[in-house]
């Protein structure tokens, strides 16, 4: 590479550190252990001069620093505001049933499962709230919540807001609505005050095109100088992309594509109690309940830029807006007050798709019907259903609904009791004493999920995509559940000396922290061991009672699932000898999870009693799978699952190559006969899972956990270590103040050692 290519390329995987000269050797040791390449590229000096040297060129860069960092010349732009030219959107002749289905299919409103299920959302073991909600795992969560520690109730929340289409009508309104949406989303978390929320602003515009500069100026001023100071929140960080216009030639003619001015707001806040995080899942186990709408649009119901307008190829002329920031502040305060008092059963904000989409999503997550009255919204129920004014829907107990509504209204907010969950599994909308619209919840759920299915069928294995779509929203699906054959026990009393367990990792492994915590909590001394420690003789396995290979992506999995990791052991005499000696001792145990499972499977020739183990290949769906799914513990010799046979529990999975592939036809039967099958995927009815996504990788007989002949070595694809702390996990049927039932896995290991 030329000096210019080296100096100017924008490789994002690079970090620049300032390190004291006398500590470079220390950095070298750390980098060598982690197999992290680095280079000393220069030094700081008192002279204010930037000098880049190269052996083949004479100082490619040699310039005074004031030239680089000095005051830049003032940039001046001239722009004129232009009025929007979109006609009014006339919705009066629209058929409500047709509109309802069109809106649910619009990508901005429809389910995003095809995007969510391919991203690891459980790594680290501190995820309290991800996108998926409830026992039916519906992707409708308002915000993300993570715990600040494995035994902490405090945490952090993140949410987003964006309303780009509104910028076509009213750019400052689009900015205010983006901020408003981020706040109504993050309000689902238990936050002390609105002032603790911090925003990151990502601005995108086609600078220099038409009146976009004027729109950008007006929106920045509206958000940065007016709205945020009035709300008492800050925007300490952000970025901008001001070239959102593409120009090209097609068939000899110039073409252009211009994105509307867009502000994407990311909101962050500390959380007082992660256990109090609200979700849109309607509760059907709390007796009679009512639904309250806090309407921050105050009945204006402007339809400009709405999903309803889009599905009829229109934009409209009046954009929704945050007309009174004080109302947003008060609504946030009320939600936090009611949440802290335990008064809220479910919560969802109103945004894309309007009140109709909000209510449908709550019903989908709750697997129930709705009976909703629109009488409080005047003579235009269609506008009330589909306008995307800011708002919040709360589920409260019926006996407390009147008092709660009065308290909210006393602060100057518009609030209405709009209905209740229904047992007949239909979504019914009423107005003026008549039934305006009714449809089975199951059908609407499938309509909402169809867009995601169509995209997944193009990208993934189409048969798997169809199997998932077929199971969406089924009325007889009981959802995830819990059946325990054992009484969860606490960690045994810790002796003065804790047995040592090696938490083994390789380049790319990322699941070692939560694994270390799980073993530590069970009474072990968890020791971080990198493969380079073993290969170079800094550490030996002699002093460890247990060896655990953790999940992640060793060598980026470019050599196949865990294969590179295994080869680094098999082809290194020192490492092979250590592993072989350790695994042969009958007073030692080993566990491999996810990538560690794949690695141990590739080492089966040196694992006693593992001759029939499979290799792990690409998931049948041909995608990385991140799910919260059901498994059953089967009767086996595994020391980790002692006394747990027959239990069914939800667990996190996150792998791209988890399908067992057996070398010989009789291997699976041999493992079954020898009681070496420890864990299998089951569906929500408890049957062995043969279909996707209950069987997320296509495993024969749902097999996803195996042990060796004497049960000392166990390998499994799911991640029980990521849901040991009682505060974490996408869904549990009850609150676990201490540890979840998966902690028994690690307690069993401690008891076995004892």
N, C-alpha and C positions, 0 to 999 in steps of 0.2 A: 504494500500500500504506500501511496505517496504521503508526504507529511500532511498535505491538505486533507486527504481521506481519513487519516488517523485523527487529526486535530478537530475536524468538523463533523464527522459522522455522529449520528444521534442514537447510538446504541443505548437502550434504556436499561440494560442489565449491568450497568457500571455504577460504582459508587466511588466518590473521592473522599478520603479521610486525611485529616491533618494529624500526624502522629509525631510525638517527640522523637528526635533522632536516637536517643538512648533506649527507646522502647521498640524499635523496628524488629529487633531479634525476637522479642516477645510476640509481636504480631506474626512473625514468620512461623513460630511454633503453632500458634492457633490456626493459621491458614493451612499449614501442612496437615494438621490433624483432620481438618474439615475438608481437605482436598479442594481448597478454594484458591484459584490462581490470583496472584496479585503482582504488582510491580511498583517499585519506587520510581516515580516519574519526575521528581524535582524537589525543590526546597523553597521555602519562603525566605525572603531577604528584605532588608530594610529599604534598599533602593526601590523606588516606585517605578519599576520597569518590568514588563512582561517579555521574557526571552524564551523562545522555544528553539532548541538545538536539535540537529540531526546530522548524523555522520556524513551523509551524502550531499547535504545542502548547507548553504551558509545562512544560518539563522532564519528559517522560514517565517518566524514571527519575532519581531523586535520593535516594541512600541512602548511609549510612556503610559503608565496606568491611568493618568487623568484623561487621556484620550478615550480609553475604554470605559472608564467609570465616571467620567465627568458629566456635567449637566448636559443632557441631550437637548438638541434644538426643539423648541416648542412646535408641536404639530398642530396645524390649523386645518380645519375642514369646514366646508360650507354646505349646508343642506337645508332644504325647505320641507316643511310638513305638507303632506297631501292627505286629503280625506279618503276614507275607505269607500269603495265603489260597489259594495255587495248589496243586492236587493234583500228586502225583508223575507224571512222564511215563513211561509204560510203552511201551518201544520193542521189546519182544521179539517181537511179532507182525507187525512191519513188514517188508514185502518189500524186500530190499536194492536190487534193481534199480529199483523204483518210487521208493524214497527217494533214490537217487543222482540220478535225473533231476529230481525235484522240487527238490532242494537246488540243483542247477546253474541252475535257472530263477528261483530266489528273487532279487529285485532286489538284495539286500545281497550276494549271492554272484556273480551273473551279470556278464557283461562290461558295461562302462560306455562302450563306444565312442561311442554316440550323444551322450554328454556331452563326451567328450574331443576328438573330431575337429572340434568347432566352436570350439575355443579355441586361439589362437595360442600355441604353446609354444616357438617358436624365436627370437622377437624379441630382439634384443640380441646374438645370436651367441655366447652363453656357456653355452647349455644342454647339459649333458653327459648327463643322464639325465632323460628325461620318462617319462610313463606307459607308452608303447609300448616293447616289448622285442623284440629279435631281428629276423632277416630276414623274419619273418612278421608283425611289428608287432602283437604281442598285448598288450593293456593290463593288465599284471600287475606293474609295477614297485612295489617296496616304498617307495621314497623318491625325492625329487627331488634332483638334484645340479647345481649350476652352478659354473663356473670363476670364479676371482676376477680373471682377466685373460685376454686373448687368447693370451698366451704363457706362462700360468701353469699349474702342475700342482696348485696348491692351490685350494680352493673352499669352497662351503657346501652343506649338506644340510638338507632339510626333510622331515618325515614327520608323520603324524597317527595318532591313536588315539581310538576312541570305542566304548563298549559300553552303550548306553542301556537295552536290554531287560533287562539284568541288574539294573538298579535296582529293577525290580518285585519281585525276590526278595531282593536284598542290595545296598543303595545303596552302602555303602563298598566292597564288592567291585567294583561297576561302575566306581568311580573308580580303584581300584588297577589294574584290568584296562585301563582307557583309557591310563593312564601306561605300563603294561607293553607294550601294543600299539604305542604310539608308539616305544618304545625298541627293540622287536624289529624294527620297520620301519626305523628309521634306522640300525640296525646293519649294513645292507647297504652303507653308505658307509664309507670308510676314515677313521675318527675316532681321535684320539689316546687319549682316555680318556672314560669315562662322565661324569666331572665337567665336561667341556667342553660337555655338552648343556644347553641352556636350554629351558624349557617356557613356553608360553602357554596359559592355562586359560580356556576359555569355558564358564561355568556357565549352565545353563538349568533352571528349575524353576517350578512353579505355586505360588508363595509364598502361604501362607495357606490352602491347600486340604488338607484331611485332615491326614495326618502328613508332608506334603512338607517342612515346615520342619525337622522332626526329622531326616528323611533327608538334607536338605541339610547340616545341621550336622554330622551324623556323617561324611558323605562329605568335607566340607572338612577336618575334623580328621584323618581317615584319610589323606588325600592330602597336605595341607599341613604337618601337625605330625608325622606319623609316617613315611609312605612316602618322600617326597622327601628329608627329612633323612637317612634311613637309606641311600638311594641316593647321596647326596652331590650332588644336583642341585637347582637353584633354579627357582622360578616367578616371574620378575621382572615379568611383565605378564599381563593377561587382561581379561576383561569378564564381565558377567552380564546375563542376561535372565530376570527373575523374574516374568513374567506369561504363562507358558506354559499358559494355560487360556482357552478361548473359550466364550462363552455367547451363545446366540441363541434366537429363537422360530421354531418350524416347526410349521405346522398347529395353531397355538394352544397348543402345548405347549413348555415350556422344554427346550432341548438344551444339552449341554455336551461339550466335547472337551478332554481334559487330556493333555499330553505327559508321559512319565515324566521323572524327574530325569535330566539328561544332562550329562556332562562331556566336552567335546571338547578334546583335548590336541593342540597343535601343538608339535613338537619341532624345534629348530634346533641346528646344530653346525658348527664349522669342519672342513674336510676336509683331511687331509694330502696325499692324492694322488687326484685325481678319476679318474685312469686305472684305479684299483683298485676302482671301484664294482662291486658284485656285482649280478647280476640273477637272476630265476628261470629263465632259459633253460637247460634241460638241454643239456649239451655231448655231442655224439655223435661228436666228432672227436678225443677225447683218450684213446682206448683204452678198456679196461675200467674202469668206475667203479662206485661204490656210493653209496647214499643213507643218510645218518645222520639220525636224529631226536633232537634235544635236547628232552626232555619236561619242561617246567617245572611241569607238573601232577602229575608223579611217579606216574602211573598212576591217578589218581583218576577221570579221564574223566567229570566231571560234565556233564550234558546240559541243565541248566536254562538257558533263554534262548537255546538254540542254534538254528541254521537248521533242523536236523532237527525240533526241537519246533515251530517256527513253521509249517513246511509241512504239519504234521498238526494245526494249530489248537490247539496246546498251548503252555505256558510251561515247565512243570516246577517242581521245588521246590528243587533244589540248584544254585547258581550256581558256575561256575568262579571261581577267585580266585588272586591272587598270594600264596601262603602263606608264602614265604620270599624276601624281597627280595635276600638275599645270593646266592641262586642266579641271579637275573636279572643281578646285577652280574658274577658269574663267567662266565655264558654270553656276555655282551657282551664281556668280556675275551678269552675263548677265540676268538670269531669274529674279533675284530680281530687277534689273534695269528696265527691261521691264514691270514687274508687277507694280512697283511703278508708271510708266508712263501710266498705263492703256492700254498697248499694247497687253496684252495676254488675249485671250478669253477662252482658255482651256489649260490644261497641264496634261501630264501623263508620267511617267517614263517607260523605257524599262527594263523588267526583265524576270520573268518566262513566257515562251511562245514566247519571242522575240517580234519583231516589229509587227508580225501578231496579237498576243494577245493584245498588246497595242492598236492597231488601232481598233480591234473588240470591246474592252471594251469602247473605246471612242464613237464608233457608237452606242453601246447598251445604254449607258447613254444618248446620244443625240437623240435616237430613229430616226436615219437617216441612209442613205447609205453612201458609200465612193467610190471615184474614185482615185486610187493610182497608181502611176508610179514608177517602180523599176529601171529605166534606170540609175540612178545615182550610182547604186551599182555594176556595172560591169557585168560579164557574168554569175554569179551564183545567180540568184534571190532567189532560195530556201534557201541558206545560209543567205542571207540578211534578209529574212522574219523571220527565226527561230533562228538565233544566239542570245544569251542573253548577248551580250556586253552591257556595261552601255550606256545609252542614254536617251534623252528627246524628246518628241513630243509636239510641240507648235501649237496652232491654233491662227492665226493672221489675220487681215483684209487684203484682197487681195491687196489693194492699198499700203499697207505698207510692204508687204512681202519681196520685193527685198531689200529695205533699211535695214530691220531688219536682213536678212540673211547676208548682207554685213558687218554689224556691228559685228555680231557674228563671222564671218570668220576672221575679222581683228584681233581678239584676238588669232588666231592660232587654232581655232576649225573647225572640219569638219561639215558642215551643208548642208542640201539639201532640196529643195522644193519637196515634195513627192506627193502632190495631194490636194484634197478638199472634203468636204462633198457633198453628192449627194442626189437629191430629189427623185430618183426612189426607194429608200429603198433597194438597192442591194450593196453588198460589192464586188467591182471589182478591180482586181490587173492586171496591165499591165506591159509588158516588151518587149523592142525591137519593139514597134509598134503593138503588138498583145495582145489580151486578154488572160492572163495566167490563170486566175481563176475568177469565179464569182459565187455568191450564195446569196439568199435572206437573208437580215439581220435578219428577223424574225426566219428563220430556224436555223441560227448560234446562235442566242440568246438562243433558246431552247436547242440546243446542249450544250452550255456552262452551262446552268442551270440544265441539267439533272442529273449530278452527285450529286448535292445538293439535288435534288428531291428524288433520290433513297435512299439516307441516311435518309432524313426526313421521307420517307414512312416506313422505318424499325423502326424508333424511335417513331414517332408521329402517330396520327390518319391518316391512309392511304388515306381516302377520302379527308381530308383537304389538305394533301400534293399534291394530284392529282389536286385539284381545284386551288391551287397556281400555279402549273406547267402549267396548261392549259392556264392561263392568262398571262404567261411570254412573253414579247416582242410583244404582239399582235399589228398589224399595226394600228388598229382603236382605240386603247386605248389613250384617250387624256391626261392621266396622272393626277396628282394632280392639283387642280385648286383653284380658289378663287372667290366667289360670295358673295358680301355683300349687305344686305338690309338696312344698316345703315351707317352713316358717323361716323367713329371712333372719339371719343371726348377725349380731355385731361382730366386730373384729375380736379375735381372742386377746386376752390380756398379754400385753407386750412385755417380754422379758428384758432384762438389762441389755442383752445382746440380740440384735435383730439379724435374722438370716439375710445374707446379701443376695440380691437378684440383679443380674446384668440386663439393663435396658439397652438392647443392641440396636444400633442404627447404621445406616449406610447413606451415601450421598443421595439426597432427595427424600429421605424418610421424614415424615412430618407428624407422626402420631405418637412420639415418644413421651411428651410431657404428660398427657392424660394417662398413659400407661404407667408411667412412674408414680403418678399420684395414686392410682388404683392399688398398686402393690404396696406403696408406703402406708396408705390408710389401713391396709389389712395386716400390717405389722412387719413388713419387710424393710430392709435398707436398700432403696433403689439407687443403682449406680449407673451413671451415663457411660456407655461404652461405645465408642465409634469403631467401625471395622478397621480403620487405620491403626487403632491402638493394638488390636490383635495381630495384624499383619506385620507390624514393626516391633512387636515384643514389649510394648510399654505396659500391656495388661495381659494376664493369662486368665483362663476360666477356672483354674483350680480352686479359688477361694469362694466361688459362687455356688449357692444351692439351686438357683434357678436361672434360666436363660430365656429372654423374651425378645423375639424379633418383631419389630413394630411396623405399622402400616405407613404408606406413602408411595413414592415413585422412585425406587432405587434406580439410579442412572437414567431417570426419566422414562423408564420402561422401554427405552428404544431397543433393548436387547431381548424384549419379551418379559412377561410378568415374573419378576424376581429372578430371572435367569442370570443376569449380570452379577447380581449379589451372590447367587449360589456358586457361579464360576470363580468368583474371587476367593472362595473358600476351597473349592475342590482342586483348583490349580495352584494353590499355595501350600507347600508342604507343612509349614508351621501351623497355619489355620486349620487345615484338614485334620492334622493330628490332634489338635486341641478339641475340635468339635467331636471327632470320633471318640476320643477318650471321655469327654464329658457326657455324651449321650449314652455311652455304654454303662455308666455307673447307675446302679439301681436306687441310689439315694439322691439323684438329681432329677429335676423336671425341666421341661421346655414348653414354650407356647409361641405359636406363630399366628399373627393376625394380619389379614389382608395381604399386603406385599410380603410380610413375613411368612404368611401361610404359603404363598407361592414359592418363596425361597426354600423353606423347609421341604416342600414337596419335591423340589429339584435336588434335594440332598438325601432322598429316601434310601439311597444305597449305603449311607453311613448311619441311618437311623434304625436301631434295632426294631424289628417287628413292623416295618413299614413297606414291605415288599409290594403290597397291593395298592399303595397310595396312587391317586391320579395326579396328572399335571393339571394346571389351571389355564384355560384358554379364553379367547375373546368371548364376551357376553353374546348370547344369541341375538339380542337386540342391536348389536353392533355399535353400542354407545357406552360411555361411562355411566354408571347407574348410582345415583345418590337417593336413597329412599329411607323411609321409616316404615318397616315392614314386620311381619310376624314370623317367629321361629318357634319350633318345638324342641325341647330337650328330649332325646331318646335314651333308652337304657344302653349304657356303654361302660367301658372300662376307664374312661377318662377321669383322672383325679379331680379335674376342675369342675366337672358336672356331678360329682358324687351327691346322691340324695336329691337331685333335681329332676329326674326323669319324669316325663309326663307334663311338665310345666310348659305353658305357652306364654310368650312375652313379646312385646314390640322391641325392636332393636334397630340401630342405624346400620345401613350398608353404604359403602362408597368404593366402588371398584369398577374397572373396565374389563378385567380378565378374571372372572370368578367362576367360570363354567368348568366343573370337573370333567376331565377326559381320561378314561381308563385305557391302559395299554392293552389289556387282555379282556376278553369277554367275561371271564369269570371273576374279575377283580372285585367288582361291586358286591357280588354274592359272597365272596370270601370275607370281605370286611364286615358284611352284615352278620354272617355266621360267627365271626370272632368278636362280636360286640364292639366293633371299632367305629361305628357310625354314631356320632354324638349329637348332631344338630341338623335340623332340616327346616326348610321353608314350608309354612302352612298358610292356607288362606284364612279369611276371617271367620270361617265356620269350623276351623280346626282340621280340615282335610289337607293331605299332602298337596302342596302347590305345584301344579303342572303348567299353569298359564302365567303369562306376564301381566302385570308387574309383581304379583304376589311371589312369583319365582323370578327374580330380577335378572338372572343370568342364564336361564335354561338348564339348570342343574338336573341331572336324572334323579328322580325320586326326591327332588328338592334338597339333595345332600349339600350341606354347607359347613359341616364341622366333622373332623375325623381325628382319631387318636391312634397311637401305635399299639402293639399287642399287649403291653402291660399297663397302658394308660398314662405313662409318665410324660409323653409328648403329645400335645394336642395342637391341631391347626384348624383355623376357621376363618371364613371370609368376613362375616359381620364384625361390628365394632362394639362389643359390650363395654369396653373401657371408656367409651365416649359418653356413657350415660350412667355413671356410677353415682355422681352427686345428685341428690334429690331435687335440685332446682332445675336441672337441664333435661333436654329431650323434647322433641317436637310434640309428643302427646303421651301422657300417662293418665290412667283412669282415676288417679287420686294424687293428692299432694304428698310428696315424700320429704319429710322434714330432715331426715338424715341421709340415708343411702337408698338407692333403688334396689330391687331384687337382684339385679345383675352383680351387685357387690358380693353375692354369695360365691361367685366364681373364684374370687381372689381370697375370700375367707377359707374356701376349701383348700386352696393351695397352701395357705398358712397352717391349717390344721394338719395337712399331710406332712409338711416338714416337721411339725411339732411331734 
